[in-house]
């Protein structure tokens, strides 16, 4: 598992949910877009401030959470 340095969690940002690089874009929002059938390229076009690695790390983070492993997040 690579480092999850783009996934952050702060109590004062989005209620402490896991976010992308301290922005108000949650991992859940990214996963919801993928679950709705949007491609990575479509998400990047809709959210130009996101980068491909942001989405890849969101997916890796979700996979870890699904396995119920503890993940130490970076602070923004």
N, CA, C, O and CB atoms as a CASP TS submission, in Angstrom:
PFRMAT TS
TARGET T0000
AUTHOR 0000-0000-0000
METHOD Language model
MODEL 1
PARENT N/A
ATOM      1  N   UNK     1       0.849  -1.186   0.000  1.00  0.00           N
ATOM      2  CA  UNK     1       0.000   0.000   0.000  1.00  0.00           C
ATOM      3  C   UNK     1       0.878   1.227   0.000  1.00  0.00           C
ATOM      4  O   UNK     1       1.735   1.391   0.868  1.00  0.00           O
ATOM      5  CB  UNK     1      -0.957   0.011   1.214  1.00  0.00           C
ATOM      6  N   UNK     2       0.666   2.077  -0.965  1.00  0.00           N
ATOM      7  CA  UNK     2       1.412   3.328  -1.021  1.00  0.00           C
ATOM      8  C   UNK     2       0.934   4.302   0.041  1.00  0.00           C
ATOM      9  O   UNK     2      -0.106   4.103   0.668  1.00  0.00           O
ATOM     10  CB  UNK     2       1.289   3.957  -2.399  1.00  0.00           C
ATOM     11  N   UNK     3       1.691   5.332   0.228  1.00  0.00           N
ATOM     12  CA  UNK     3       1.354   6.355   1.207  1.00  0.00           C
ATOM     13  C   UNK     3       0.096   7.104   0.761  1.00  0.00           C
ATOM     14  O   UNK     3      -0.108   7.346  -0.428  1.00  0.00           O
ATOM     15  CB  UNK     3       2.536   7.336   1.401  1.00  0.00           C
ATOM     16  N   UNK     4      -0.735   7.463   1.729  1.00  0.00           N
ATOM     17  CA  UNK     4      -1.964   8.207   1.438  1.00  0.00           C
ATOM     18  C   UNK     4      -1.771   9.663   1.843  1.00  0.00           C
ATOM     19  O   UNK     4      -2.472  10.163   2.722  1.00  0.00           O
ATOM     20  CB  UNK     4      -3.188   7.585   2.180  1.00  0.00           C
ATOM     21  N   UNK     5      -0.836  10.331   1.212  1.00  0.00           N
ATOM     22  CA  UNK     5      -0.504  11.698   1.603  1.00  0.00           C
ATOM     23  C   UNK     5      -1.453  12.743   1.026  1.00  0.00           C
ATOM     24  O   UNK     5      -1.335  13.923   1.357  1.00  0.00           O
ATOM     25  CB  UNK     5       0.896  12.014   1.177  1.00  0.00           C
ATOM     26  N   UNK     6      -2.386  12.342   0.177  1.00  0.00           N
ATOM     27  CA  UNK     6      -3.357  13.274  -0.386  1.00  0.00           C
ATOM     28  C   UNK     6      -4.705  13.201   0.331  1.00  0.00           C
ATOM     29  O   UNK     6      -5.593  14.012   0.068  1.00  0.00           O
ATOM     30  CB  UNK     6      -3.545  12.996  -1.867  1.00  0.00           C
ATOM     31  N   UNK     7      -4.858  12.255   1.214  1.00  0.00           N
ATOM     32  CA  UNK     7      -6.101  12.099   1.963  1.00  0.00           C
ATOM     33  C   UNK     7      -5.877  12.715   3.339  1.00  0.00           C
ATOM     34  O   UNK     7      -4.979  12.312   4.078  1.00  0.00           O
ATOM     35  CB  UNK     7      -6.534  10.585   2.071  1.00  0.00           C
ATOM     36  N   UNK     8      -6.712  13.700   3.668  1.00  0.00           N
ATOM     37  CA  UNK     8      -6.563  14.419   4.926  1.00  0.00           C
ATOM     38  C   UNK     8      -7.863  14.350   5.716  1.00  0.00           C
ATOM     39  O   UNK     8      -8.936  14.076   5.178  1.00  0.00           O
ATOM     40  CB  UNK     8      -6.157  15.886   4.676  1.00  0.00           C
ATOM     41  N   UNK     9      -7.726  14.605   6.992  1.00  0.00           N
ATOM     42  CA  UNK     9      -8.896  14.594   7.869  1.00  0.00           C
ATOM     43  C   UNK     9      -8.686  15.655   8.937  1.00  0.00           C
ATOM     44  O   UNK     9      -7.727  15.598   9.707  1.00  0.00           O
ATOM     45  CB  UNK     9      -9.125  13.181   8.511  1.00  0.00           C
ATOM     46  N   UNK    10      -9.597  16.626   8.972  1.00  0.00           N
ATOM     47  CA  UNK    10      -9.531  17.708   9.943  1.00  0.00           C
ATOM     48  C   UNK    10     -10.938  17.923  10.499  1.00  0.00           C
ATOM     49  O   UNK    10     -11.914  17.912   9.749  1.00  0.00           O
ATOM     50  CB  UNK    10      -8.962  19.026   9.298  1.00  0.00           C
ATOM     51  N   UNK    11     -11.038  18.113  11.790  1.00  0.00           N
ATOM     52  CA  UNK    11     -12.348  18.274  12.427  1.00  0.00           C
ATOM     53  C   UNK    11     -13.125  19.460  11.861  1.00  0.00           C
ATOM     54  O   UNK    11     -14.353  19.417  11.800  1.00  0.00           O
ATOM     55  CB  UNK    11     -12.180  18.445  13.926  1.00  0.00           C
ATOM     56  N   UNK    12     -12.430  20.510  11.450  1.00  0.00           N
ATOM     57  CA  UNK    12     -13.113  21.720  10.978  1.00  0.00           C
ATOM     58  C   UNK    12     -13.331  21.756   9.461  1.00  0.00           C
ATOM     59  O   UNK    12     -13.768  22.778   8.931  1.00  0.00           O
ATOM     60  CB  UNK    12     -12.322  22.932  11.392  1.00  0.00           C
ATOM     61  N   UNK    13     -13.037  20.671   8.762  1.00  0.00           N
ATOM     62  CA  UNK    13     -13.267  20.605   7.321  1.00  0.00           C
ATOM     63  C   UNK    13     -14.205  19.446   7.040  1.00  0.00           C
ATOM     64  O   UNK    13     -13.859  18.291   7.286  1.00  0.00           O
ATOM     65  CB  UNK    13     -11.927  20.445   6.534  1.00  0.00           C
ATOM     66  N   UNK    14     -15.376  19.743   6.533  1.00  0.00           N
ATOM     67  CA  UNK    14     -16.384  18.744   6.169  1.00  0.00           C
ATOM     68  C   UNK    14     -16.710  17.799   7.329  1.00  0.00           C
ATOM     69  O   UNK    14     -16.921  16.603   7.131  1.00  0.00           O
ATOM     70  CB  UNK    14     -15.905  17.936   4.969  1.00  0.00           C
ATOM     71  N   UNK    15     -16.745  18.348   8.521  1.00  0.00           N
ATOM     72  CA  UNK    15     -17.129  17.562   9.690  1.00  0.00           C
ATOM     73  C   UNK    15     -16.182  16.436  10.034  1.00  0.00           C
ATOM     74  O   UNK    15     -16.575  15.459  10.671  1.00  0.00           O
ATOM     75  CB  UNK    15     -18.468  17.001   9.483  1.00  0.00           C
ATOM     76  N   UNK    16     -14.930  16.568   9.615  1.00  0.00           N
ATOM     77  CA  UNK    16     -13.943  15.551   9.948  1.00  0.00           C
ATOM     78  C   UNK    16     -13.905  14.376   8.986  1.00  0.00           C
ATOM     79  O   UNK    16     -13.189  13.404   9.227  1.00  0.00           O
ATOM     80  CB  UNK    16     -14.201  15.047  11.312  1.00  0.00           C
ATOM     81  N   UNK    17     -14.662  14.448   7.901  1.00  0.00           N
ATOM     82  CA  UNK    17     -14.633  13.364   6.913  1.00  0.00           C
ATOM     83  C   UNK    17     -13.300  13.376   6.168  1.00  0.00           C
ATOM     84  O   UNK    17     -12.625  14.402   6.094  1.00  0.00           O
ATOM     85  CB  UNK    17     -15.815  13.498   5.911  1.00  0.00           C
ATOM     86  N   UNK    18     -12.937  12.229   5.623  1.00  0.00           N
ATOM     87  CA  UNK    18     -11.719  12.131   4.820  1.00  0.00           C
ATOM     88  C   UNK    18     -11.902  12.952   3.549  1.00  0.00           C
ATOM     89  O   UNK    18     -12.873  12.776   2.814  1.00  0.00           O
ATOM     90  CB  UNK    18     -11.384  10.643   4.479  1.00  0.00           C
ATOM     91  N   UNK    19     -10.953  13.849   3.304  1.00  0.00           N
ATOM     92  CA  UNK    19     -11.022  14.769   2.168  1.00  0.00           C
ATOM     93  C   UNK    19      -9.778  14.653   1.303  1.00  0.00           C
ATOM     94  O   UNK    19      -8.787  14.029   1.683  1.00  0.00           O
ATOM     95  CB  UNK    19     -11.192  16.213   2.652  1.00  0.00           C
ATOM     96  N   UNK    20      -9.856  15.261   0.146  1.00  0.00           N
ATOM     97  CA  UNK    20      -8.738  15.302  -0.777  1.00  0.00           C
ATOM     98  C   UNK    20      -7.925  16.571  -0.513  1.00  0.00           C
ATOM     99  O   UNK    20      -8.429  17.680  -0.686  1.00  0.00           O
ATOM    100  CB  UNK    20      -9.232  15.248  -2.251  1.00  0.00           C
ATOM    101  N   UNK    21      -6.679  16.409  -0.098  1.00  0.00           N
ATOM    102  CA  UNK    21      -5.723  17.501   0.097  1.00  0.00           C
ATOM    103  C   UNK    21      -6.278  18.687   0.872  1.00  0.00           C
ATOM    104  O   UNK    21      -5.977  19.833   0.538  1.00  0.00           O
ATOM    105  CB  UNK    21      -5.238  17.976  -1.225  1.00  0.00           C
ATOM    106  N   UNK    22      -7.080  18.436   1.898  1.00  0.00           N
ATOM    107  CA  UNK    22      -7.595  19.509   2.737  1.00  0.00           C
ATOM    108  C   UNK    22      -8.703  20.324   2.102  1.00  0.00           C
ATOM    109  O   UNK    22      -9.205  21.269   2.712  1.00  0.00           O
ATOM    110  CB  UNK    22      -6.492  20.410   3.108  1.00  0.00           C
ATOM    111  N   UNK    23      -9.094  19.972   0.884  1.00  0.00           N
ATOM    112  CA  UNK    23     -10.180  20.684   0.206  1.00  0.00           C
ATOM    113  C   UNK    23     -11.523  20.148   0.695  1.00  0.00           C
ATOM    114  O   UNK    23     -11.582  19.141   1.401  1.00  0.00           O
ATOM    115  CB  UNK    23     -10.062  20.538  -1.341  1.00  0.00           C
ATOM    116  N   UNK    24     -12.558  20.809   0.325  1.00  0.00           N
ATOM    117  CA  UNK    24     -13.907  20.381   0.703  1.00  0.00           C
ATOM    118  C   UNK    24     -14.469  19.390  -0.318  1.00  0.00           C
ATOM    119  O   UNK    24     -15.637  19.458  -0.702  1.00  0.00           O
ATOM    120  CB  UNK    24     -14.842  21.600   0.830  1.00  0.00           C
ATOM    121  N   UNK    25     -13.618  18.485  -0.735  1.00  0.00           N
ATOM    122  CA  UNK    25     -13.994  17.380  -1.618  1.00  0.00           C
ATOM    123  C   UNK    25     -13.731  16.107  -0.825  1.00  0.00           C
ATOM    124  O   UNK    25     -12.583  15.775  -0.531  1.00  0.00           O
ATOM    125  CB  UNK    25     -13.185  17.401  -2.995  1.00  0.00           C
ATOM    126  N   UNK    26     -14.801  15.400  -0.483  1.00  0.00           N
ATOM    127  CA  UNK    26     -14.636  14.210   0.346  1.00  0.00           C
ATOM    128  C   UNK    26     -14.322  12.976  -0.516  1.00  0.00           C
ATOM    129  O   UNK    26     -14.638  12.913  -1.704  1.00  0.00           O
ATOM    130  CB  UNK    26     -15.906  13.967   1.185  1.00  0.00           C
ATOM    131  N   UNK    27     -13.699  12.023   0.132  1.00  0.00           N
ATOM    132  CA  UNK    27     -13.457  10.738  -0.517  1.00  0.00           C
ATOM    133  C   UNK    27     -14.800  10.147  -0.947  1.00  0.00           C
ATOM    134  O   UNK    27     -14.915   9.586  -2.036  1.00  0.00           O
ATOM    135  CB  UNK    27     -12.693   9.759   0.435  1.00  0.00           C
ATOM    136  N   UNK    28     -15.806  10.273  -0.093  1.00  0.00           N
ATOM    137  CA  UNK    28     -17.133   9.751  -0.407  1.00  0.00           C
ATOM    138  C   UNK    28     -17.726  10.358  -1.668  1.00  0.00           C
ATOM    139  O   UNK    28     -18.392   9.665  -2.437  1.00  0.00           O
ATOM    140  CB  UNK    28     -18.061   9.993   0.746  1.00  0.00           C
ATOM    141  N   UNK    29     -17.489  11.653  -1.889  1.00  0.00           N
ATOM    142  CA  UNK    29     -17.991  12.301  -3.094  1.00  0.00           C
ATOM    143  C   UNK    29     -17.326  11.709  -4.334  1.00  0.00           C
ATOM    144  O   UNK    29     -17.987  11.437  -5.337  1.00  0.00           O
ATOM    145  CB  UNK    29     -17.751  13.819  -3.029  1.00  0.00           C
ATOM    146  N   UNK    30     -16.017  11.514  -4.253  1.00  0.00           N
ATOM    147  CA  UNK    30     -15.286  10.928  -5.381  1.00  0.00           C
ATOM    148  C   UNK    30     -15.802   9.516  -5.653  1.00  0.00           C
ATOM    149  O   UNK    30     -16.048   9.158  -6.805  1.00  0.00           O
ATOM    150  CB  UNK    30     -13.757  10.905  -5.096  1.00  0.00           C
ATOM    151  N   UNK    31     -15.964   8.722  -4.613  1.00  0.00           N
ATOM    152  CA  UNK    31     -16.456   7.356  -4.786  1.00  0.00           C
ATOM    153  C   UNK    31     -17.874   7.341  -5.330  1.00  0.00           C
ATOM    154  O   UNK    31     -18.225   6.482  -6.139  1.00  0.00           O
ATOM    155  CB  UNK    31     -16.400   6.602  -3.466  1.00  0.00           C
ATOM    156  N   UNK    32     -18.685   8.288  -4.888  1.00  0.00           N
ATOM    157  CA  UNK    32     -20.046   8.395  -5.393  1.00  0.00           C
ATOM    158  C   UNK    32     -20.076   8.671  -6.884  1.00  0.00           C
ATOM    159  O   UNK    32     -20.911   8.122  -7.603  1.00  0.00           O
ATOM    160  CB  UNK    32     -20.792   9.481  -4.656  1.00  0.00           C
ATOM    161  N   UNK    33     -19.169   9.519  -7.355  1.00  0.00           N
ATOM    162  CA  UNK    33     -19.078   9.822  -8.786  1.00  0.00           C
ATOM    163  C   UNK    33     -18.695   8.565  -9.575  1.00  0.00           C
ATOM    164  O   UNK    33     -19.262   8.289 -10.633  1.00  0.00           O
ATOM    165  CB  UNK    33     -18.047  10.950  -9.038  1.00  0.00           C
ATOM    166  N   UNK    34     -17.736   7.817  -9.051  1.00  0.00           N
ATOM    167  CA  UNK    34     -17.323   6.580  -9.727  1.00  0.00           C
ATOM    168  C   UNK    34     -18.461   5.563  -9.692  1.00  0.00           C
ATOM    169  O   UNK    34     -18.730   4.890 -10.687  1.00  0.00           O
ATOM    170  CB  UNK    34     -16.049   5.988  -9.065  1.00  0.00           C
ATOM    171  N   UNK    35     -19.119   5.458  -8.551  1.00  0.00           N
ATOM    172  CA  UNK    35     -20.244   4.538  -8.425  1.00  0.00           C
ATOM    173  C   UNK    35     -21.406   4.883  -9.345  1.00  0.00           C
ATOM    174  O   UNK    35     -22.171   4.007  -9.747  1.00  0.00           O
ATOM    175  CB  UNK    35     -20.722   4.517  -7.006  1.00  0.00           C
ATOM    176  N   UNK    36     -21.533   6.165  -9.677  1.00  0.00           N
ATOM    177  CA  UNK    36     -22.593   6.610 -10.584  1.00  0.00           C
ATOM    178  C   UNK    36     -22.222   6.380 -12.046  1.00  0.00           C
ATOM    179  O   UNK    36     -22.996   6.697 -12.949  1.00  0.00           O
ATOM    180  CB  UNK    36     -22.896   8.087 -10.354  1.00  0.00           C
ATOM    181  N   UNK    37     -21.030   5.825 -12.273  1.00  0.00           N
ATOM    182  CA  UNK    37     -20.621   5.489 -13.624  1.00  0.00           C
ATOM    183  C   UNK    37     -19.743   6.506 -14.324  1.00  0.00           C
ATOM    184  O   UNK    37     -19.429   6.356 -15.505  1.00  0.00           O
ATOM    185  CB  UNK    37     -21.800   5.272 -14.428  1.00  0.00           C
ATOM    186  N   UNK    38     -19.343   7.549 -13.592  1.00  0.00           N
ATOM    187  CA  UNK    38     -18.478   8.561 -14.194  1.00  0.00           C
ATOM    188  C   UNK    38     -17.041   8.027 -14.281  1.00  0.00           C
ATOM    189  O   UNK    38     -16.546   7.388 -13.352  1.00  0.00           O
ATOM    190  CB  UNK    38     -18.524   9.885 -13.372  1.00  0.00           C
ATOM    191  N   UNK    39     -16.402   8.294 -15.381  1.00  0.00           N
ATOM    192  CA  UNK    39     -15.011   7.876 -15.550  1.00  0.00           C
ATOM    193  C   UNK    39     -14.093   8.836 -14.788  1.00  0.00           C
ATOM    194  O   UNK    39     -14.493   9.937 -14.411  1.00  0.00           O
ATOM    195  CB  UNK    39     -14.626   7.827 -17.059  1.00  0.00           C
ATOM    196  N   UNK    40     -12.873   8.395 -14.577  1.00  0.00           N
ATOM    197  CA  UNK    40     -11.882   9.263 -13.936  1.00  0.00           C
ATOM    198  C   UNK    40     -11.701  10.529 -14.772  1.00  0.00           C
ATOM    199  O   UNK    40     -11.602  11.626 -14.220  1.00  0.00           O
ATOM    200  CB  UNK    40     -10.522   8.521 -13.759  1.00  0.00           C
ATOM    201  N   UNK    41     -11.656  10.387 -16.081  1.00  0.00           N
ATOM    202  CA  UNK    41     -11.488  11.560 -16.947  1.00  0.00           C
ATOM    203  C   UNK    41     -12.657  12.526 -16.811  1.00  0.00           C
ATOM    204  O   UNK    41     -12.450  13.739 -16.830  1.00  0.00           O
ATOM    205  CB  UNK    41     -11.341  11.128 -18.405  1.00  0.00           C
ATOM    206  N   UNK    42     -13.879  12.019 -16.675  1.00  0.00           N
ATOM    207  CA  UNK    42     -15.058  12.869 -16.496  1.00  0.00           C
ATOM    208  C   UNK    42     -14.978  13.623 -15.172  1.00  0.00           C
ATOM    209  O   UNK    42     -15.281  14.814 -15.110  1.00  0.00           O
ATOM    210  CB  UNK    42     -16.349  12.026 -16.553  1.00  0.00           C
ATOM    211  N   UNK    43     -14.571  12.928 -14.120  1.00  0.00           N
ATOM    212  CA  UNK    43     -14.444  13.569 -12.807  1.00  0.00           C
ATOM    213  C   UNK    43     -13.388  14.667 -12.870  1.00  0.00           C
ATOM    214  O   UNK    43     -13.587  15.758 -12.337  1.00  0.00           O
ATOM    215  CB  UNK    43     -14.079  12.526 -11.714  1.00  0.00           C
ATOM    216  N   UNK    44     -12.269  14.376 -13.519  1.00  0.00           N
ATOM    217  CA  UNK    44     -11.210  15.382 -13.646  1.00  0.00           C
ATOM    218  C   UNK    44     -11.673  16.584 -14.459  1.00  0.00           C
ATOM    219  O   UNK    44     -11.271  17.712 -14.173  1.00  0.00           O
ATOM    220  CB  UNK    44      -9.971  14.767 -14.293  1.00  0.00           C
ATOM    221  N   UNK    45     -12.500  16.365 -15.453  1.00  0.00           N
ATOM    222  CA  UNK    45     -13.032  17.480 -16.244  1.00  0.00           C
ATOM    223  C   UNK    45     -14.017  18.309 -15.421  1.00  0.00           C
ATOM    224  O   UNK    45     -14.037  19.535 -15.524  1.00  0.00           O
ATOM    225  CB  UNK    45     -13.718  16.956 -17.520  1.00  0.00           C
ATOM    226  N   UNK    46     -14.832  17.641 -14.608  1.00  0.00           N
ATOM    227  CA  UNK    46     -15.832  18.333 -13.783  1.00  0.00           C
ATOM    228  C   UNK    46     -15.207  19.064 -12.601  1.00  0.00           C
ATOM    229  O   UNK    46     -15.730  20.083 -12.149  1.00  0.00           O
ATOM    230  CB  UNK    46     -16.865  17.341 -13.276  1.00  0.00           C
ATOM    231  N   UNK    47     -14.091  18.547 -12.101  1.00  0.00           N
ATOM    232  CA  UNK    47     -13.403  19.116 -10.940  1.00  0.00           C
ATOM    233  C   UNK    47     -11.943  19.356 -11.319  1.00  0.00           C
ATOM    234  O   UNK    47     -11.077  18.568 -10.940  1.00  0.00           O
ATOM    235  CB  UNK    47     -13.513  18.168  -9.687  1.00  0.00           C
ATOM    236  N   UNK    48     -11.654  20.418 -12.052  1.00  0.00           N
ATOM    237  CA  UNK    48     -10.302  20.623 -12.595  1.00  0.00           C
ATOM    238  C   UNK    48      -9.213  20.812 -11.544  1.00  0.00           C
ATOM    239  O   UNK    48      -8.030  20.723 -11.873  1.00  0.00           O
ATOM    240  CB  UNK    48     -10.309  21.810 -13.491  1.00  0.00           C
ATOM    241  N   UNK    49      -9.572  21.065 -10.312  1.00  0.00           N
ATOM    242  CA  UNK    49      -8.585  21.208  -9.247  1.00  0.00           C
ATOM    243  C   UNK    49      -8.185  19.855  -8.664  1.00  0.00           C
ATOM    244  O   UNK    49      -7.278  19.792  -7.834  1.00  0.00           O
ATOM    245  CB  UNK    49      -9.129  22.109  -8.147  1.00  0.00           C
ATOM    246  N   UNK    50      -8.845  18.771  -9.081  1.00  0.00           N
ATOM    247  CA  UNK    50      -8.425  17.427  -8.687  1.00  0.00           C
ATOM    248  C   UNK    50      -7.392  16.915  -9.674  1.00  0.00           C
ATOM    249  O   UNK    50      -7.336  17.338 -10.828  1.00  0.00           O
ATOM    250  CB  UNK    50      -9.635  16.462  -8.615  1.00  0.00           C
ATOM    251  N   UNK    51      -6.578  15.996  -9.187  1.00  0.00           N
ATOM    252  CA  UNK    51      -5.576  15.348 -10.022  1.00  0.00           C
ATOM    253  C   UNK    51      -5.835  13.848 -10.024  1.00  0.00           C
ATOM    254  O   UNK    51      -6.449  13.315  -9.100  1.00  0.00           O
ATOM    255  CB  UNK    51      -4.138  15.663  -9.520  1.00  0.00           C
ATOM    256  N   UNK    52      -5.372  13.181 -11.049  1.00  0.00           N
ATOM    257  CA  UNK    52      -5.599  11.736 -11.167  1.00  0.00           C
ATOM    258  C   UNK    52      -5.153  10.996  -9.900  1.00  0.00           C
ATOM    259  O   UNK    52      -5.853  10.094  -9.440  1.00  0.00           O
ATOM    260  CB  UNK    52      -4.852  11.177 -12.392  1.00  0.00           C
ATOM    261  N   UNK    53      -4.021  11.358  -9.341  1.00  0.00           N
ATOM    262  CA  UNK    53      -3.534  10.679  -8.130  1.00  0.00           C
ATOM    263  C   UNK    53      -4.476  10.900  -6.942  1.00  0.00           C
ATOM    264  O   UNK    53      -4.560  10.041  -6.064  1.00  0.00           O
ATOM    265  CB  UNK    53      -2.123  11.177  -7.775  1.00  0.00           C
ATOM    266  N   UNK    54      -5.188  12.034  -6.897  1.00  0.00           N
ATOM    267  CA  UNK    54      -6.187  12.254  -5.849  1.00  0.00           C
ATOM    268  C   UNK    54      -7.252  11.161  -5.901  1.00  0.00           C
ATOM    269  O   UNK    54      -7.634  10.596  -4.876  1.00  0.00           O
ATOM    270  CB  UNK    54      -6.839  13.650  -5.998  1.00  0.00           C
ATOM    271  N   UNK    55      -7.717  10.879  -7.105  1.00  0.00           N
ATOM    272  CA  UNK    55      -8.766   9.874  -7.274  1.00  0.00           C
ATOM    273  C   UNK    55      -8.234   8.481  -6.963  1.00  0.00           C
ATOM    274  O   UNK    55      -8.923   7.678  -6.334  1.00  0.00           O
ATOM    275  CB  UNK    55      -9.331   9.920  -8.702  1.00  0.00           C
ATOM    276  N   UNK    56      -7.019   8.191  -7.399  1.00  0.00           N
ATOM    277  CA  UNK    56      -6.434   6.879  -7.124  1.00  0.00           C
ATOM    278  C   UNK    56      -6.254   6.661  -5.622  1.00  0.00           C
ATOM    279  O   UNK    56      -6.510   5.574  -5.105  1.00  0.00           O
ATOM    280  CB  UNK    56      -5.085   6.733  -7.842  1.00  0.00           C
ATOM    281  N   UNK    57      -5.811   7.711  -4.931  1.00  0.00           N
ATOM    282  CA  UNK    57      -5.644   7.577  -3.477  1.00  0.00           C
ATOM    283  C   UNK    57      -7.000   7.461  -2.778  1.00  0.00           C
ATOM    284  O   UNK    57      -7.109   6.753  -1.777  1.00  0.00           O
ATOM    285  CB  UNK    57      -4.860   8.781  -2.912  1.00  0.00           C
ATOM    286  N   UNK    58      -8.021   8.133  -3.276  1.00  0.00           N
ATOM    287  CA  UNK    58      -9.362   7.989  -2.703  1.00  0.00           C
ATOM    288  C   UNK    58      -9.828   6.542  -2.818  1.00  0.00           C
ATOM    289  O   UNK    58     -10.424   6.000  -1.887  1.00  0.00           O
ATOM    290  CB  UNK    58     -10.365   8.935  -3.406  1.00  0.00           C
ATOM    291  N   UNK    59      -9.558   5.927  -3.946  1.00  0.00           N
ATOM    292  CA  UNK    59      -9.927   4.515  -4.137  1.00  0.00           C
ATOM    293  C   UNK    59      -9.134   3.600  -3.206  1.00  0.00           C
ATOM    294  O   UNK    59      -9.693   2.677  -2.612  1.00  0.00           O
ATOM    295  CB  UNK    59      -9.696   4.096  -5.597  1.00  0.00           C
ATOM    296  N   UNK    60      -7.826   3.859  -3.080  1.00  0.00           N
ATOM    297  CA  UNK    60      -7.006   3.041  -2.176  1.00  0.00           C
ATOM    298  C   UNK    60      -7.454   3.209  -0.730  1.00  0.00           C
ATOM    299  O   UNK    60      -7.511   2.239   0.027  1.00  0.00           O
ATOM    300  CB  UNK    60      -5.522   3.412  -2.311  1.00  0.00           C
ATOM    301  N   UNK    61      -7.771   4.446  -0.350  1.00  0.00           N
ATOM    302  CA  UNK    61      -8.250   4.705   1.010  1.00  0.00           C
ATOM    303  C   UNK    61      -9.552   3.940   1.271  1.00  0.00           C
ATOM    304  O   UNK    61      -9.714   3.320   2.322  1.00  0.00           O
ATOM    305  CB  UNK    61      -8.464   6.224   1.232  1.00  0.00           C
ATOM    306  N   UNK    62     -10.468   3.989   0.318  1.00  0.00           N
ATOM    307  CA  UNK    62     -11.746   3.285   0.475  1.00  0.00           C
ATOM    308  C   UNK    62     -11.541   1.779   0.577  1.00  0.00           C
ATOM    309  O   UNK    62     -12.219   1.107   1.355  1.00  0.00           O
ATOM    310  CB  UNK    62     -12.679   3.605  -0.698  1.00  0.00           C
ATOM    311  N   UNK    63     -10.613   1.254  -0.201  1.00  0.00           N
ATOM    312  CA  UNK    63     -10.313  -0.177  -0.125  1.00  0.00           C
ATOM    313  C   UNK    63      -9.780  -0.543   1.252  1.00  0.00           C
ATOM    314  O   UNK    63     -10.162  -1.570   1.812  1.00  0.00           O
ATOM    315  CB  UNK    63      -9.300  -0.574  -1.206  1.00  0.00           C
ATOM    316  N   UNK    64      -8.900   0.287   1.800  1.00  0.00           N
ATOM    317  CA  UNK    64      -8.375   0.035   3.143  1.00  0.00           C
ATOM    318  C   UNK    64      -9.487   0.085   4.167  1.00  0.00           C
ATOM    319  O   UNK    64      -9.556  -0.766   5.054  1.00  0.00           O
ATOM    320  CB  UNK    64      -7.286   1.050   3.500  1.00  0.00           C
ATOM    321  N   UNK    65     -10.362   1.078   4.053  1.00  0.00           N
ATOM    322  CA  UNK    65     -11.465   1.202   5.014  1.00  0.00           C
ATOM    323  C   UNK    65     -12.398   0.002   4.922  1.00  0.00           C
ATOM    324  O   UNK    65     -12.915  -0.468   5.936  1.00  0.00           O
ATOM    325  CB  UNK    65     -12.252   2.504   4.772  1.00  0.00           C
ATOM    326  N   UNK    66     -12.612  -0.489   3.721  1.00  0.00           N
ATOM    327  CA  UNK    66     -13.474  -1.652   3.540  1.00  0.00           C
ATOM    328  C   UNK    66     -12.874  -2.889   4.199  1.00  0.00           C
ATOM    329  O   UNK    66     -13.601  -3.792   4.613  1.00  0.00           O
ATOM    330  CB  UNK    66     -13.711  -1.911   2.054  1.00  0.00           C
ATOM    331  N   UNK    67     -11.560  -2.927   4.293  1.00  0.00           N
ATOM    332  CA  UNK    67     -10.866  -4.033   4.960  1.00  0.00           C
ATOM    333  C   UNK    67     -10.741  -3.798   6.459  1.00  0.00           C
ATOM    334  O   UNK    67     -10.181  -4.631   7.172  1.00  0.00           O
ATOM    335  CB  UNK    67      -9.481  -4.230   4.353  1.00  0.00           C
ATOM    336  N   UNK    68     -11.258  -2.668   6.945  1.00  0.00           N
ATOM    337  CA  UNK    68     -11.249  -2.285   8.349  1.00  0.00           C
ATOM    338  C   UNK    68      -9.836  -2.198   8.932  1.00  0.00           C
ATOM    339  O   UNK    68      -9.568  -2.663  10.040  1.00  0.00           O
ATOM    340  CB  UNK    68     -12.067  -3.268   9.146  1.00  0.00           C
ATOM    341  N   UNK    69      -8.964  -1.602   8.167  1.00  0.00           N
ATOM    342  CA  UNK    69      -7.603  -1.385   8.642  1.00  0.00           C
ATOM    343  C   UNK    69      -7.484   0.055   9.108  1.00  0.00           C
ATOM    344  O   UNK    69      -8.178   0.939   8.606  1.00  0.00           O
ATOM    345  CB  UNK    69      -6.555  -1.703   7.534  1.00  0.00           C
ATOM    346  N   UNK    70      -6.610   0.282  10.058  1.00  0.00           N
ATOM    347  CA  UNK    70      -6.351   1.641  10.518  1.00  0.00           C
ATOM    348  C   UNK    70      -5.401   2.311   9.536  1.00  0.00           C
ATOM    349  O   UNK    70      -4.387   1.728   9.154  1.00  0.00           O
ATOM    350  CB  UNK    70      -5.760   1.648  11.961  1.00  0.00           C
ATOM    351  N   UNK    71      -5.726   3.532   9.128  1.00  0.00           N
ATOM    352  CA  UNK    71      -4.912   4.293   8.191  1.00  0.00           C
ATOM    353  C   UNK    71      -4.584   5.618   8.839  1.00  0.00           C
ATOM    354  O   UNK    71      -5.487   6.334   9.274  1.00  0.00           O
ATOM    355  CB  UNK    71      -5.638   4.496   6.826  1.00  0.00           C
ATOM    356  N   UNK    72      -3.311   5.958   8.912  1.00  0.00           N
ATOM    357  CA  UNK    72      -2.892   7.250   9.445  1.00  0.00           C
ATOM    358  C   UNK    72      -2.953   8.250   8.301  1.00  0.00           C
ATOM    359  O   UNK    72      -2.324   8.061   7.259  1.00  0.00           O
ATOM    360  CB  UNK    72      -1.449   7.182  10.077  1.00  0.00           C
ATOM    361  N   UNK    73      -3.724   9.325   8.510  1.00  0.00           N
ATOM    362  CA  UNK    73      -3.894  10.330   7.467  1.00  0.00           C
ATOM    363  C   UNK    73      -2.964  11.511   7.696  1.00  0.00           C
ATOM    364  O   UNK    73      -2.610  11.836   8.830  1.00  0.00           O
ATOM    365  CB  UNK    73      -5.346  10.806   7.412  1.00  0.00           C
ATOM    366  N   UNK    74      -2.581  12.137   6.612  1.00  0.00           N
ATOM    367  CA  UNK    74      -1.770  13.347   6.699  1.00  0.00           C
ATOM    368  C   UNK    74      -2.655  14.498   7.167  1.00  0.00           C
ATOM    369  O   UNK    74      -3.860  14.495   6.916  1.00  0.00           O
ATOM    370  CB  UNK    74      -1.103  13.678   5.326  1.00  0.00           C
ATOM    371  N   UNK    75      -2.074  15.466   7.837  1.00  0.00           N
ATOM    372  CA  UNK    75      -2.811  16.664   8.192  1.00  0.00           C
ATOM    373  C   UNK    75      -2.443  17.746   7.197  1.00  0.00           C
ATOM    374  O   UNK    75      -1.285  17.890   6.807  1.00  0.00           O
ATOM    375  CB  UNK    75      -2.509  17.111   9.653  1.00  0.00           C
ATOM    376  N   UNK    76      -3.451  18.502   6.794  1.00  0.00           N
ATOM    377  CA  UNK    76      -3.213  19.534   5.772  1.00  0.00           C
ATOM    378  C   UNK    76      -2.578  20.763   6.378  1.00  0.00           C
ATOM    379  O   UNK    76      -2.307  21.731   5.668  1.00  0.00           O
ATOM    380  CB  UNK    76      -4.517  19.919   5.074  1.00  0.00           C
TER
END
